Amino acid sequence: MDYLAQIDINTIGGGITAVATLLLAILTCVYVILTGKLLRAQTRPCVIVRVVHDELAPTLLLLHVENVGRGVAYDLSFHPDRAIPIAAFGIERPPKDAPITTMADGPLINGIPALGPGDRRVFNWGQYGGLQHALGDRPLIIYVKYNDGRRDLIDKSVVDAASFEGTDASDRNPVRACAKQLESIAKEMARWSSSGMLRVNNINIIDEQERIRKIIEENRN
């Protein structure tokens, strides 16, 4: 009986060891798969199309195509759900029968061979009113197809102009602000000069220095 009991214990122990080994192998396999997916995600390109204000001319809206991922995207092609408007200018919405210009060439039509991490293409898209007229009441959906050198990928972007209604489009360009201030100063000085309020005398520096020297010597004497 003791011999049979010992066999049963050994059998059970061996079974537990086999099950534990199998579970460890499964967990290791899952870990390797998840680690591989995580590494691929960290090096995956991600191409988006978005709308931003032009910082130098805030009433203008720019269309950015940008790779915000960490890998290079190759052979990019763009597939919008309808024609992409371009140069849709006008702060106020134009009449309903106003013509609409759409893209006929360029990167969004012909594609992009490669786009590295952080690389972008920028388009002068238009202004709020003109884009509202061109897009209508629906946002524009653009699918971007490309590959990372190993597999085909696709990203979806949704762009619109309606969400910019009421946003701050004030001019904060410091260069333009300085230019306006200088222009204002120049006009004011011209006004003073023409009215006799401002008089500028040309001074010979050498003569002025000699005059000051004589005054100092006279004071010493």
C-alpha positions as CSV (number, residue, x, y, z in Angstrom):
1,M,0.0,0.0,0.0
2,D,2.8,2.4,0.8
3,Y,4.4,1.6,-2.6
4,L,1.1,2.4,-4.4
5,A,0.6,5.6,-2.4
6,Q,4.2,6.7,-3.3
7,I,3.4,6.1,-7.0
8,D,0.2,8.2,-6.7
9,I,2.1,11.0,-5.1
10,N,4.8,10.9,-7.8
11,T,2.1,10.8,-10.5
12,I,0.3,13.8,-9.1
13,G,3.5,15.7,-8.6
14,G,4.6,15.0,-12.1
15,G,1.2,16.1,-13.4
16,I,1.3,19.4,-11.5
17,T,4.8,20.0,-12.8
18,A,3.7,19.4,-16.4
19,V,0.7,21.7,-16.0
20,A,2.9,24.4,-14.4
21,T,5.4,24.0,-17.3
22,L,2.6,24.3,-19.8
23,L,1.2,27.4,-18.2
24,L,4.6,29.0,-18.0
25,A,5.1,28.3,-21.7
26,I,1.7,29.8,-22.6
27,L,2.4,32.9,-20.5
28,T,5.9,33.3,-22.0
29,C,4.3,33.1,-25.5
30,V,1.7,35.7,-24.6
31,Y,4.4,37.9,-23.2
32,V,6.5,37.7,-26.4
33,I,3.5,38.4,-28.5
34,L,2.4,41.5,-26.4
35,T,6.0,42.8,-26.3
36,G,6.3,42.5,-30.1
37,K,3.0,44.4,-30.6
38,L,4.2,47.1,-28.2
39,L,7.5,47.5,-30.0
40,R,5.7,47.7,-33.3
41,A,3.3,50.2,-31.9
42,Q,6.2,52.4,-30.7
43,T,7.8,52.4,-34.1
44,R,4.6,52.6,-36.2
45,P,4.0,55.6,-38.4
46,C,0.7,57.4,-38.0
47,V,-0.4,59.9,-40.6
48,I,-3.1,62.4,-39.9
49,V,-4.8,65.2,-41.7
50,R,-5.8,68.2,-39.5
51,V,-6.8,71.8,-39.7
52,V,-4.9,74.6,-37.9
53,H,-4.9,78.4,-37.8
54,D,-2.1,80.1,-39.6
55,E,-0.1,81.8,-36.8
56,L,1.0,84.6,-39.1
57,A,-2.5,85.2,-40.5
58,P,-5.0,83.7,-38.0
59,T,-8.0,84.1,-40.3
60,L,-6.5,81.6,-42.7
61,L,-7.0,77.9,-42.1
62,L,-4.2,75.5,-43.1
63,L,-4.5,71.8,-43.9
64,H,-1.6,69.8,-42.4
65,V,-0.7,66.3,-43.5
66,E,1.6,65.1,-40.8
67,N,3.3,61.9,-39.6
68,V,2.9,61.9,-35.9
69,G,4.2,58.4,-35.4
70,R,7.8,57.1,-34.9
71,G,8.3,55.3,-38.2
72,V,8.6,56.2,-41.8
73,A,5.4,55.9,-43.9
74,Y,5.9,54.8,-47.5
75,D,3.7,55.1,-50.7
76,L,1.0,57.3,-49.2
77,S,-2.2,57.7,-51.0
78,F,-5.2,59.8,-49.9
79,H,-8.9,58.8,-50.4
80,P,-11.4,61.5,-49.4
81,D,-15.1,60.8,-49.3
82,R,-15.6,63.6,-51.8
83,A,-13.5,66.3,-53.7
84,I,-11.2,68.3,-51.4
85,P,-11.8,72.1,-51.6
86,I,-8.8,74.4,-51.9
87,A,-8.3,78.2,-51.8
88,A,-11.8,78.6,-50.3
89,F,-11.3,82.2,-49.2
90,G,-13.8,84.5,-47.5
91,I,-14.4,85.2,-43.8
92,E,-18.1,85.5,-44.4
93,R,-20.0,82.7,-46.1
94,P,-20.4,83.5,-49.8
95,P,-23.7,83.0,-51.7
96,K,-24.9,79.5,-52.3
97,D,-24.2,79.7,-56.1
98,A,-20.6,80.8,-55.6
99,P,-18.2,78.6,-57.4
100,I,-16.1,76.0,-55.5
101,T,-12.5,75.2,-56.4
102,T,-11.3,71.7,-55.6
103,M,-7.9,70.1,-55.7
104,A,-6.8,68.7,-59.1
105,D,-3.2,68.0,-58.4
106,G,-0.6,68.0,-55.6
107,P,0.3,65.5,-52.8
108,L,-3.2,64.8,-51.7
109,I,-4.1,63.8,-55.3
110,N,-0.9,62.3,-56.5
111,G,0.3,60.8,-53.2
112,I,3.6,61.1,-51.3
113,P,6.5,58.6,-51.7
114,A,7.6,58.8,-48.1
115,L,6.9,60.8,-44.9
116,G,9.3,60.6,-42.0
117,P,8.4,61.1,-38.3
118,G,7.5,64.7,-37.8
119,D,7.4,65.5,-41.5
120,R,4.4,67.4,-42.9
121,R,2.9,68.9,-45.9
122,V,1.1,72.2,-45.5
123,F,-1.7,73.6,-47.7
124,N,-3.3,77.1,-47.6
125,W,-6.8,75.7,-47.3
126,G,-8.9,78.9,-47.0
127,Q,-11.0,80.9,-44.5
128,Y,-13.9,80.0,-42.3
129,G,-16.7,81.3,-44.5
130,G,-15.3,80.0,-47.8
131,L,-14.7,76.6,-46.3
132,Q,-18.1,76.4,-44.8
133,H,-19.6,77.1,-48.2
134,A,-17.3,74.5,-49.9
135,L,-17.8,71.7,-47.3
136,G,-21.5,72.3,-46.6
137,D,-22.8,70.8,-43.4
138,R,-20.7,67.7,-43.4
139,P,-17.1,67.2,-42.4
140,L,-14.6,65.8,-44.9
141,I,-13.4,62.3,-44.2
142,I,-9.9,61.4,-45.6
143,Y,-8.5,57.9,-45.5
144,V,-4.7,57.7,-45.7
145,K,-3.3,54.4,-47.0
146,Y,0.5,53.6,-46.7
147,N,2.9,51.0,-45.5
148,D,5.7,50.9,-43.0
149,G,8.0,48.7,-45.1
150,R,6.4,45.4,-43.8
151,R,2.7,45.8,-43.8
152,D,-0.1,47.9,-45.3
153,L,-1.7,50.4,-42.9
154,I,-4.6,52.9,-43.0
155,D,-5.5,55.9,-40.9
156,K,-8.7,57.9,-40.9
157,S,-8.9,61.7,-40.4
158,V,-12.0,64.0,-40.2
159,V,-11.5,67.6,-41.0
160,D,-14.0,70.5,-41.0
161,A,-14.3,74.3,-40.7
162,A,-17.5,74.5,-38.6
163,S,-15.6,73.8,-35.3
164,F,-13.6,77.0,-35.8
165,E,-16.7,79.2,-35.4
166,G,-16.2,81.7,-32.6
167,T,-12.6,80.7,-32.1
168,D,-9.9,83.3,-31.5
169,A,-8.4,84.5,-34.8
170,S,-6.8,87.7,-33.4
171,D,-3.5,88.7,-34.9
172,R,-0.6,88.1,-32.4
173,N,2.2,88.3,-35.0
174,P,4.9,90.4,-33.1
175,V,6.6,91.4,-36.4
176,R,3.4,92.8,-37.9
177,A,2.6,94.5,-34.5
178,C,6.1,96.2,-34.5
179,A,5.6,97.3,-38.1
180,K,2.3,98.9,-37.3
181,Q,3.8,100.7,-34.4
182,L,6.7,102.0,-36.5
183,E,4.3,103.1,-39.2
184,S,2.2,105.0,-36.6
185,I,5.4,106.7,-35.2
186,A,6.6,107.7,-38.7
187,K,3.2,109.2,-39.5
188,E,3.1,111.1,-36.2
189,M,6.7,112.5,-36.7
190,A,5.8,113.5,-40.3
191,R,2.8,115.4,-39.0
192,W,4.9,117.2,-36.3
193,S,7.5,118.1,-38.9
194,S,5.0,119.5,-41.4
195,S,3.4,121.6,-38.6
196,G,6.7,123.0,-37.3
197,M,6.3,121.2,-34.0
198,L,9.4,119.0,-34.7
199,R,12.7,120.5,-35.8
200,V,15.8,118.4,-36.5
201,N,19.2,120.1,-36.7
202,N,22.2,118.6,-38.3
203,I,25.1,118.6,-35.9
204,N,28.7,118.3,-36.8
205,I,30.1,116.0,-34.1
206,I,33.7,117.3,-34.5
207,D,32.6,121.0,-34.1
208,E,30.4,120.1,-31.2
209,Q,33.3,118.4,-29.4
210,E,35.5,121.4,-30.0
211,R,32.9,123.7,-28.6
212,I,32.5,121.6,-25.5
213,R,36.3,121.5,-25.0
214,K,36.5,125.3,-25.2
215,I,33.7,125.6,-22.6
216,I,35.6,123.3,-20.2
217,E,38.8,125.3,-20.6
218,E,37.1,128.6,-20.0
219,N,35.6,127.2,-16.8
220,R,39.0,126.1,-15.6
221,N,40.4,129.6,-16.2
